[in-house]
């Protein structure tokens, strides 16, 4: 049997565009002789639609587009599996996350999703009722079962919270399908990229196919929606667990597979390369899906903004990127010179606006109210907020999207200024610990075969340059230590004592955890950030602000 | 039987403080002769703990505090019903939202929560497994059944989404308890205040008691946690549906009731008074629970900031509140004079910092980059951001919490500047439509018996005063029309066509809905706002940013 994995990039809530895309891919697959064309989870609406699912009109629009797709199938040979939302007004007024199988103008089978994830970024219980059963449909002499995303993970763990055991579901749709004699299991997914997940996913699918002795066709959404990046990487795994067909990563693709004589292929995963592609896709899709074509960002002469500039240029081309360097009286000469070298290397526009005049004016205008009070962090924040206002002004005037350039280590510890360097519409590297920022910068230079990001930027000691001689490491522990603690605390949700037991200094651990807890209010107002780890700040991490938590 | 409704205000995650408070209330109730003392849902941890529940240590701390409370009960007569988190490591590694009944040093009964809400601000499926059954315990000759918050709403609707039918649960714990012969039903709740809910809650409880012919003791959490305000208002309803005991609204209370000879009481609800008390409590608790004792806010001469100033003074006293008026070249004379009159009326400090110098300097410093480009909304935003920076500077320097003063109509339409007037740690009236801002302001003056908020502020045409002669109504429809449309769209989730059918002009509806959809990115970065309607912007409303949604 010939099947097509149609890994599309739907637009959230744009049911007409998605319908046209689905029909186009279906026709293309049909031409290549595919007997079934498989689309991702919820592809009529795009994943995740979140609370837009509370719009009755959107759900009706999705039903209408499913009807139009079904009608379009009447003239062609291929069947298609379409992820969509269904409901049955009379008998079951809840929504279902559904896979509809259409063929020659009719819906010939439907499978609702059984396992509805409700952890991290997922809230499917909020919208959907679960399937009570998993059925088989026969097509071209094969017994085919369908699973939807989480359904295939029933026997595996995906979350690493201390209460992760709750991820052990009490049903296993795959086992049900195997018991019912499935010859082929399809999985339609919208599975967000996180570092290391591709490997885990491949191993899981291989193990599952081997153990059940059933081939698996896995189709994942491609494209980014706000914080979530869907990596595609759809694949076909034969009953021996061998990967015999692998679609592109981080872009749309249509992969046609002959399931009866599959040819094993080798898949190499390069984690740091994947992170780069994920971030570039994240920038690209946020821009195109929200109507931006130009980018502006502040260039501090440090590695974070240099990395974001490099990624921005890769995403939309250097002609569309403007960097602004905004030196203060505390800025090193390098902060401007290095930024100019960076901009030359990347081929992007750069402007300079010195902030001393504005800073002096703020201090002067506040001198009455501040009479008798000492200089403190207030004056550092004023500088950051002047820069934020200048960047937002450029953004407002030119329509360019302002990218924020803070990393996860800074965001975690609150080493950033709200309404200052936190200004911006998209936080590109807010889920990258500082150590990963270095790793990715080196990778970009290596890939380019030259120092796109100047060596001086990579090697200088990190500094906010908001007071004389300031260095990050005066306020924070060394980044390798900090990032180690943060991974245990934020990603793995370990307690202070557990982190100390893992070999970290008690004083440092207590200090870092206190910084994290005291800066929740800043992150509450942060721009959406591209998620690349198992626990990013943002929609998948919901922490009260006014609290007294001893971690 | 004598029962005590112990309506406490727990601090999120402060298990030691909560334990001490619970023991203190228990002893006090015991002294007054109560045989059972009933505490709110999850009172060992405070509601909502959100993702802090993923901390194994917090859950263990809560178990420890439950043990300490149980031990403290050994020397006294009263039993106590304690809302807490439980789990059974071996048999059921999921968490439960539990009511533990303790008596004389032992846990004598436990009931897990059956109905786990997953709509609006609730995410209980994310953390908890549901109870499979509802049991009865016998105490002092009575058969008592316990329900936890949502459990008692099974037969009623609480959400008004188009798919609200999904709120029709397939189990009804109250019916189960009635079938098992309950003489008394307890409900322990953490039920957030929203306008109109008190009346609905009272009617629901009365109907339920009457229909089942069983008295109900309802205990609700008091106090505010971030966006959510818990109004207390615990009550006892006899089997005829009569309210025979009603605890205080918006504060802690311990109400002791004789259930066998209850005395009916009359409860009067004043909606606008409740909103005022809710907001004052919201400010108070956010401050005390996050360690602030002073407030700063910008005073524009308009009604929004005047109302927030009045509420702030009521919450923490005028001595702790500073207003800053920041006139620009476009400000009317009234904007400063009226603010001074307001400050005099309220007895709060007021300062003036003119922003023309800073505004000129920003324009000058940007003139190179902006060469050849016309003035537009950019320059309006710069003024708002100068003000935001000045206010945040005052906040940073003095440790005062900056309150934002935007209302829901502005927030909905994006008629506000990100990093400008949106700066602040708590958005006091961001869930109040402009029409309600007027209503509450009039109420405050009426209650005070004098014009605390000067008549000139109430009567002037609303204006952002960011360009010459600007008025809100140049950009927005009249506020009564706008607020009507917004209620249908945001709260009731109606489509454009449904709103037009309700009698609103097609052009205006389309325009307003577009404004709402195009400003999601601003609200994503907004400060937490106090929730007083059925659908507030913030944690209970999750809308994708990059999308193409036709409402």
Interface residues (C-beta under 8 A of the other chain):
Chain A: X11 X12 X13 X14 X17 X46 X48 X49 X50 X51 X52 X53 X54 X55 X56 X57 X58 X59 X61 X87 X93 X94 X95 X118 X119 X123 X125 X126 X129 X161 X162 X163 X165 X166 X168 X225 X226 X285 X286 X289 X290 X324 X351 X353 X354 X355 X357 X358 X361 X362 X364 X365 X366 X368 X369 X370 X373 X376 X377 X378 X381 X382 X385 X386 X388 X389 X390 X392 X393 X394 X396 X397 X398 X418 X419 X423 X425 X493 X495 X496 X497 X521 X524 X525 X526 X527 X528 X539 X541 X542 X543 X544 X545 X546 X547 X548 X549 X550 X551
Chain B: X11 X12 X13 X14 X17 X46 X48 X49 X50 X51 X52 X53 X54 X55 X56 X57 X58 X59 X61 X87 X93 X94 X95 X118 X119 X123 X125 X126 X127 X129 X161 X162 X163 X165 X166 X168 X225 X226 X285 X286 X289 X290 X324 X351 X353 X354 X355 X357 X358 X361 X362 X364 X365 X366 X368 X369 X370 X373 X376 X377 X378 X381 X382 X385 X386 X388 X389 X390 X392 X393 X394 X396 X397 X398 X418 X419 X423 X425 X493 X495 X496 X497 X521 X524 X525 X526 X527 X528 X539 X541 X542 X543 X544 X545 X546 X547 X548 X549 X550 X551
